[in-house]
C-alpha cells in the first residue's frame, strides 16, 4: 500500500493492486519505498540533482528528457521524463514520474507507454524539418552527452500537439492531468524532509497506522 489517499483514475482500469492501464496503452502505477531515497542530491540542489539523474539514466542505457523540482499535494518532489530502449524490438518506452522523498522513505507515481508500429515517425519528421545539425544537442543537464540515448529537440513539449498519439505526448499529458489530483495521508506529509544522500537520515518510521488497503481506497474522481 501507499500513503496516497486521492488520485483521479478516470479512464484507467485496475489490473492489479497499484497498477492501472487505459485504452491508449498507458500504464499508471504507484509505489511506496520504506527506504532512504536513492536520489543523487537534495531537492534544493536542482542542477546537481538533474545531472546525477541524467548519469543514472544513461548508465541504464536510457536518456533523461526532463528533471525538475516541484511539489505534489504541497510536498516537495522531483518530476522526471525518461526514455528507454525497448530490448525486445525497435523503439522506445517513455516514463514520466513524480518521486516524493521524505527522510527515510518515498512515494513514486509513474506513467509509462511504449512506441507502437509507427515508432520513430515523430523523430523522423522533426529531424527533416529542423535538420540533423539542429536536431541533436548537448544534454541540458550535463556537460555534453552522458551516454545512453542522445538528447534531441524531438522530445520537446512544443511538438506534442503535432503528435497527439505519440507515447511521449500521452505520458506527459497524463502526468500533467493526474498531478493536481494526488493527495497524501497527513502522516506521510508530516514525515521529516529528505536532506540529500550525504545528510544523516533518521530511520524510517514507516506507515504503521495507515488503514489496510480495501476496494475504493483511491478516490476515483470523475467516474
N, C-alpha and C positions, 0 to 999 in steps of 0.2 A: 504494500500500500504506500501511498504518498501523502504528504500534507496538503495536497490540492483539494480544496473544498468546492470550487466552482470552475467550470470550463465549458465553453459553448461547443457542443458536438453536433451542431446542425449539419446534416449531410453525411455524417460518419456513422458506420455500423461497427459495433464491437465485435472483434474477432477472438480476443482472449483478454483476460484482465489487464488493463492498462494499454491496450493496443486496439486501434480503430483504423478502418480504411474507408475510402469514399469511391464514387463511381469513376473519378478521373485517375485513380491509381495512387492517390496519396496514402501514405501510412503515417498516422499520428500515434505517438507513444509518450508515456510519462514514466519517470523513474525517480526513485529516491535512493541515495547512497549514504549510508551512515559512516562515512569515512571523510578524512580531511580532503578537501577538493584538490585535484591534481592540476589546477591551473598554474601556469608558469609565472604569474605575477599577480599582484593585488589589483583590484578593480580601479584604484585611484592612480594606477600607472598604465594608462591605456596603450601607449606606444610600446612599452616593454611587453605588455600582455599580448598585444596583437602580433608582435614579432615572434614571441615564443610560441603562440598558437600556430602561426604560419610554418614554423620549423617542425612542429609536431605533426601537422597535417601532411607536410611534404615528406616527412620521414615514413609516413604510411602510404606514400605513393599518390596522394591527392593534392588538392590546391585549396587554399583559403581564399574565398572570394571577398568576404567582409567579416570584420570583427569590430564590434562597437559596444561600449558600456551603455547601460540603460537601467531600467527598473521594471519589475513585474509586481503588480499589486503593492507598489511602494517599497519593494525590497530590491537593493542593488543587485544587478545581474549583468551578464555579458551575452550578447547575441552574436551568433556565428552563422555564416553561409559557407558551405563546403562542397566541393565537387570531388568525386572519387571515381576511378575507372571501374568498369564492370569486368570482373575477372572472367566471367563465362562467355561474354560476347562483346562486340564493339559497342562503344557508347559510354555514358557516364551516369552516375547517380548523383543527385543533389540533395543535400541535407541542410535544413535550417533548424536552429535550436536556440533556446534560452537556457543557460546554466545559471542557477540561482544559488550561489555558495554561501554557506554560513561557516562558522569557525571549524566545526567538526563534521559537517555533512553538506549535502547539496541536493537540490531538486533540478531535474532536467526535463524540459518539454521539447520534443523533437518531431519535425515533419520531414518526410523524405519521399522522393519519387525518382524513378529511373527513366532514361530515354527509351523510346519505342522504335518502331520501324523506320521513322524518319529522323533518326538520331543524326546530329551534325548539320541539319539544314539551317538552323538559326546561325550557327557559327560560319557556315559557308557563305550565306547571304550577306552577313555583316562584313566579313573579310573582303568580299567582292566590292562592297560599297566604299569601305574606308581604305582598302589597300593593305597588303601584308605589312608594310613598314609602320603603319599607324595602328595596326590591329594588335600586335603583341607589344607588351610594355613591361617595364620593371615592376616587380611586385610592390603594391602600395604599402606594405607593412614591413618590408625588409630591404636590405641593400641587394639589388639585382634579383636573381631568381634563386629561391632556396632549394630548388629541386622539385620533384613531383610534377604535377600538371602545371603548365605555364599560365601566367596571368595574361588576360587579354580583355579588350573592351567589349567583346561579345557578351560578357557576363553582367554588364552594367544594367541597372534597373531601367534606364531610359529606353531600352529596346523591348521591354516586356510587353508593352501594348501592341507591338508588331507581331509578337509570337505568343498569343494568349494560351496556347495549349502546350507550350514547352515546359518540361518539368521544373526548370528553374523558376519560371514565371509562376507556376502553380504553387511551388513551395514558398516562395517569397510572399505571395498574396495570402496564402493560408496563415502564415506566421503573423503577418500584419493583422489579419482579422481576428485570430484567436487570442493574441496577447492581451488586449484590454479586458477580456472576459475571464482571465485566470485570477482566482483568489486562493489565498493560503489560510491554513489554520493559524490562529493568533499565536499559538505556542511555537510554531516554526518561525514566524516573523520576529518573535522575541528572543530567539537564539543569538549568541554573540556573533558579531560580524566576522567575515573572513579577512584575515590580516595579511595574506600572502603566504607563499610556500616556505619562506625563511622565518616567518614570525612564530613565536611559541604559540601552540594551539592547545586549548583545553580539551579533554576527552569529550566526545560527543555524548550528550545526554540521550540521544535517540529520540524516539517519539513514543514513550511507553504508555501514555494515557489516551492516545487517539482512539476513537471508536473503531471497531472492526469494520472492514470493508463489507458492503452489502449492496444489492441491486439498487440503483438510483442514488448512490453516494455522490456521483457527479451530477451537478445541475445541468440538464440538457436544455439550454436556453433556445427558444425559438422553435421548438418541436412540440 
